[in-house]
Amino acid sequence: MAPIPKMNQPICLIENEPGKKICLNQEAKKILEKISQPLVVVSIVGPYRSGKSYLMNKLAGVKRGGFPLGHTVQANTKGIWMWCVPHPDKSARTLVLLDTEGLGDVDKGNTRNDSAILSLSLLLSSALVYNSRGTIDEDAVKTLYETSELSECIMSRSSLEDEEGNLGDSLFTPLFVWAVRDFSLKPELEGQAVTSDEYLENSLKDKLPVTSLVAERRNFMRMSLRARLPVRKCFTFEVPSTDSKVMCNLENVPEKQLPPGFVETTETFRQFIYNNAEAKTLEGGQVVTGCILGRLANSYIKAVTTKCIASLDHSITEIFLAENDSTIKSATELYKGKMMSKNFDTLQEFQAFHESCLKEALQHLREKSFKYGNVLDKCEHQLKENIDKQKEEVWKALEISSKGKCREIIGRLSKPMSNALEQKKFLVAGGHQKFVKARDEIVKKFHTEPGKGVKADFVLQEFLKSLEELEPTICQTDKALSESVQAPLQIRDLSDATQLTKYIKGYKLKCQSYHRILIQLFGFAGHGKSSFVNSCMYAVGDGEFKDVAGEGSSDGAKTIDRRGYTLTDSITIVDNRGFAKMDSSEAWHIYAQLCNIVPLNQIVLWDTTSQEKMQQLIQDVPIPDLIVPVFVCSSSYTFNEENSALIKVFLKNAQVLTGILPFIILTKKNSGRDKTQTFEQMGMEQIYLLENYTLTNQIATRGNHLPFLTFLKDVLGWVDYIYRGPVNFQQQQAKRKEFLIKNMA
């Protein structure tokens, strides 16, 4: 913390000049504004010429100088004087001593300011010393009561009530100490010795019996003082000297020349104040610093002099709102700095990080801000408004940055394709296939580029849309030139594996609305989907058997993602995640794979939320694929009424969603169990009973290859038959998404 400004002498804090209004001394306020430590504020009030300044100098720890001591009947102190010194026992606190002008000064002519001075002392202090001479008699009680009436009004307005409506500790009520000077009575009550505190409590208790209005009035004053000053302490000081010269020069008299009792009481008083006067606090435990006390003083003066108590809480609230401005700004900058330091690929990532940074900014505000009443709520509201604006600005900046970067990436990746378009290399027989391959390669490479940002999908779709205008011309040219130079492939012998293989490899998709055929494999886990992929690849390929689909073992059941395998330029076979139960927890994701909503080569999770499902649906499918549904089932599988019904519903929905009656692959032919009739009863027509190649059974024969080649030939035949004319892929995909939304759990 900043060091305490050095004060060689007190300065007037609140001016109370005759004929002028009570006002705050701006020079004193500037001194307070330099103190960032919590303040322990000790004020002393009481009748003039009662020795207040002597006690304050003792608290300041000075023997000479300090607050001036008056030695005549004319009061020295006017207004409220302030002296800020380091706290002798608490290094993290500043001790602020306030010496007030004497109450009842006849030179003032008008004593109306007495109550204002006492009220201001109460409001400003964490400890209030009431200094009087002689005894606590009826006059002393009356003087304290009358000068503190305005304080009661203020404190009552600002007090807290407990659940039963009782007045609790006031926000402004300080520790109260009554210092009785020149006390000459014997400390006894009814013949029993009493302490100074017991003497005070006896002086403030009701006097009985109550026989008149005057007595009733006296008891009312005592009751009010007990309520106004709930935490009380009393010190009685004996007369330091009967010598008038000593009394007039008391601050310069060595302590050894003063009565030991007086010196001891003075030291006890001083230590009590040091130990028990806490830092000045307001509602919510908000500790008051120098800067805050200077602003509070202005509000207190206005409330006390105008008696406009209702505006006091509003004024204090405004003070703390102003004090918290810098904290709101720093919390906003903290949020902005963190948000700008991170790259995001999706809106979900951005939103999640925003929530984290908002929480951190609010925590910063709560830790650093001043708290009073509903100030923190207002500051949090203001911070959230600031952060909402910053969030929007950060998002716009991220969008601009991402668009620029992604367009640069697309421009770099598509440079070869742009050159080929300029040179009309795609306007040839087979040009459309080359065009699609070049486009898909760009998309693939684009997806692998890091740090694309939040507009990656937008820019990619922008690029793909620009190619859509060129594709019809390339397709038409390709078709015309291909038909003129190449006769259609024909199969003369359906039992000839060589002819079937040549037909499958040379097949070109006639429906130009799609760029390839996706043969989608579905079925229960462990029924041979991966082995079927390996077998098709083996039958069509020219090399040796390879476990490309990760069969791993004859038991299978390993595929938990959605994998695509390129069979030919026009055909991709997809190994979708196998069912476990095909119940409601899995059904949506099964259909999402069927509708090509789930990207290829991605893990498929069954337990996703509705929000995550919807996020999948809003993503556009960049490449239009023609979907052929295939259901793979082990011949050894045992059907029951429940699973038969589930499979039948799936097969029916698959036909509705794709327009093609599902193909049925019955594996494990050698098990001796044939489920052909079971699927015929479900309305299926294309049913193939076969034995997959496996890691342990991979001997290639014409008879073993033929079922797989026949299946693939039949798929191509059905595709050409069903999709003879143009198809609106966007409309088809929209209907699929409607189905998924309708069936979303």
Helices and strands as residue ranges (DSSP letters): E 11-15, E 23-24, H 26-33, E 39-45, H 52-60, E 80-86, E 94-100, G 106-108, H 113-124, E 127-133, H 138-147, H 149-157, E 159-161, E 167-170, E 175-181, E 188-189, E 192-193, H 196-204, H 213-228, E 232-236, H 244-248, G 250-252, G 255-257, H 260-276, E 281-282, G 283-285, E 286-287, H 290-306, H 310-323, H 325-340, H 347-368, H 375-413, H 415-422, H 431-448, H 456-468, H 471-485, H 497-506, E 516-522, H 529-540, E 561-566, E 571-575, H 584-594, E 602-603, H 610-618, E 625-634, H 641-658, E 663-667, G 669-671, H 676-681, E 687-689, H 702-722, H 729-742
